[in-house]
Structures are given as C-alpha cells and as structure tokens.
Amino acid sequence: MPYAHITGWGMAAPEGVMTNDDLAKIVDTNDQWIRERTGISERRIAGATDFTSTLAVEASIKALKVANVRPTDIDLIICSTSTPEYMFPATACLIQDQLGATKAGAFDLLAACTGFIYALNMGAQAIRSGSIKTALIIGSETLSRFVNWKDRNTCILFGDGAGAFVLQASERPGGVLSAVMHSDGSGGDLLTLPAGGSRFPATESTVHEGLHCIRMDGKEVFRFATRVMASATLEALDAAGLKVEDIKWIVPHQANIRIIEAAARGLKLPMERFVVNLDRYGNTSTASIPIAMVEAIEKGQIKEGEKLVMVGFGAGLTWGALAAEWTGPLPSKGHVRPEQYRRLGRVRSLVRRAIRFIEGLLYRREL
Ligand code: COA
C-alpha cells in the first residue's frame, strides 16, 4: 500500500495589514485587550483583487514548485474553505482552471477551521487506496468579506490567507500516519453564518439584520476548543501507535493563544513544542494550520524525519487531528516551473471558452 507524503508546501497572504490599533479606530477595543485575550497583534486583509481562489493559486504554485510537480500531474484538488467565491461552481474548479491542472478532479470541502485536517486526510486516503498518485490540498479563506466590522467580539479575531500542500504516493514509509475526524452538529449555532444558503436566501431583511456575517458565542466556542484539542491529539497519536514523547511538534489551529496554552497544559507539553504564528495572521480558519506549517518549515523549525500532529477545531462543530512524519520533497527529475503553467492555463481557459462559444453557434444553426 503506498504512503501519502507531504512533498510540497506554500502559503499566500494578502499585502494589506490591519493592526489592533487600526481596529480600535472602528470598534470600541484596544491593542492591549486584544493581545492579552487572544494573542493577536495584526491580521492580513484581502484587497480588491484578492479572492479565495487567487490566494489559493499563489500558495499552490509555491507548493508545486517545492514538490517539483507539474499542474498537469495533479489527480485531485481539494479546496477546504468556508468562504467560497460562489455557492457553485466550487472554488476548487476555479483553482483547477487557473493552474491549468487539466487532469484533476476538483471539489470544495467545508469543515470550517478543521477543514484542512479533513481535506489532508481525504487526499491521503485516496493515495493510500491506490486510486490517485498526486493531490493538491488547499486551505484558503477571505473571511474579512464576512466579518461584521461593528461586532468587536468577532472582527478582532479573523484574517485572510491560504496554504497548500502537495501530497504524493511513495513506497517509502512515512508521510500521513493517522487522522481522526469528529463532529457535533448540536453546537452548530455557536458559530455560524446564517443567511445566503438555501434556508435563508438573501433578502432585504437578511441583509438589514446582518445575517450574512459571522456570528459567534465566543465563550462556548472557547470552552469547546479547550476540551477537544488535547483529546484529539492523543487520539491521532494512539491511532498511529505513537506517544506524546515521540512527536517533536504540535501545529494547532491558530485561533487564540489561550486555547493553545490550555492544550499544552492538557498534553503536559511546554509551549516551545507548539508552532504559533497567530500574532501576525489572526485566525485564518482552515488556512491557519498550513500557513503555520509553511512558516515553521521555511524557518528550519520543522525538519526532515520529525513527527508532528496538526490539530484543529471549528464551526459545525468539528474537530480533528492528523499525525505525520515530515519527509520533504521526493526525488524527481528536471526542473518544473508551475508559474508557466498558470500563464498557459489562462490561454487554455480562453481557448476553451472560445471553442465552447463557436460550438454553441454551430449547434444552434443545426437545430
Ligand atoms: N475589546 C475590548 N473589550 C471587549 C472586546 C474587545 N474586542 N470583546 C469583548 N470585550 C469585553 C466584553 O464586553 C466583556 O466586558 P464586560 O465584562 O464588561 O461584560 C469583557 O471584555 C470580557 O468579555 P469575554 O467575552 O468574557 O472575553 P473572553 O475572555 O471570553 O474573550 C474571545 C472573548 C472571543 C476572545 C474568546 O471568548 C475566544 O477566543 N473564544 C473562542 C473564539 C474562537 O476561537 N472562534 C473561532 C473558532 S474556529
């Protein structure tokens, strides 16, 4: 049975930085409160030309470059997001088109902030089963478009960004070792974006009541998060036949430093073993784990051969953890330049649209 290795990684964050002081100009808050209660100092905010798919494509190109994999070699694209560009088509299909990943199946996965763990597990399982060889797993969010900028309980927390991993099959042991996924829909109302779906389609009153923005019971979400982070980590370790002592790093969902500290206490591990970068990005939901991973790898913090656990929680309620052995890129030949495929992909997309248009005209004439 082939192993599923994480062989490429990349991240993207919009250029726009919003500091706590910037926020204090629009809601009744201050830098000290936000830093003490959350650990966040600043977050990135999408500009007019940043979208969930464009951030995802930027992160993906970097990941493909590291793995030395062509977009045309990808079998499957999973985009985990709670902020898709449309109800449909899936954002994963927009990414497929922009990358020119002509062979890939593509779909979105919604498990909120736990989504990247779910998506990575799904991609790894597809590789382990032998049905595919290469998957592109993305977590991408433009949460700032759904934040209520008058609600100080939520607007201080979230930021935008994307992270991507390339998963590849190899006979060499390692890669994704185990994963656990959980949900409890009875807590769905604790963190929600109520309107815009089929239950409450957009109307004048849904817009007027602010139902297209994030709503959250912060205290209850906090309580839930502190309960599940340590237990999910231990479950994933158990499933991989590992003990806490065997792992070098925990890469937690970056929501609140106090939640991460509670997990550290629960696991009896020092904070130095946790990868933390939420001070600079805030909570980027499903993108937070891959962004933290990419920064830690690029800093030389996470090294080849080290074992780690990624652990997350979020709306749904959902939570989960995934244990992996970090192996890095597989040996490969040549030098792939995925950004060229992106340019070619753009041309290919235009040509396909033109062909579809001409075929449409001919078809109408035949009728
Ligand atoms: N600035 C200043 N004061 C604020 C504030 C802000 N941004 N937000 C709330 N306050 C005030 C409250 O009104 C309250 O004042 P009061 O005591 O006079 O009523 C006080 O600060 C304490 O509020 P509380 O809600 O108890 O703060 P908290 O310590 O629970 O922190 C959160 C609030 C939202 C930071 C925290 O509950 C949290 O992080 N929850 C989890 C959220 C999360 O992770 N969501 C994403 C899941 S993926």
Boltz pocket constraint, residues with backbone or C-beta under 6 A from the ligand:
constraints:
  - pocket:
      binder: B
      contacts: [[A, 28], [A, 29], [A, 30], [A, 33], [A, 34], [A, 37], [A, 38], [A, 113], [A, 152], [A, 153], [A, 156], [A, 157], [A, 191], [A, 216], [A, 217], [A, 218], [A, 219], [A, 221], [A, 222], [A, 225], [A, 255], [A, 256], [A, 283], [A, 313], [A, 314], [A, 315]]
      max_distance: 6.0
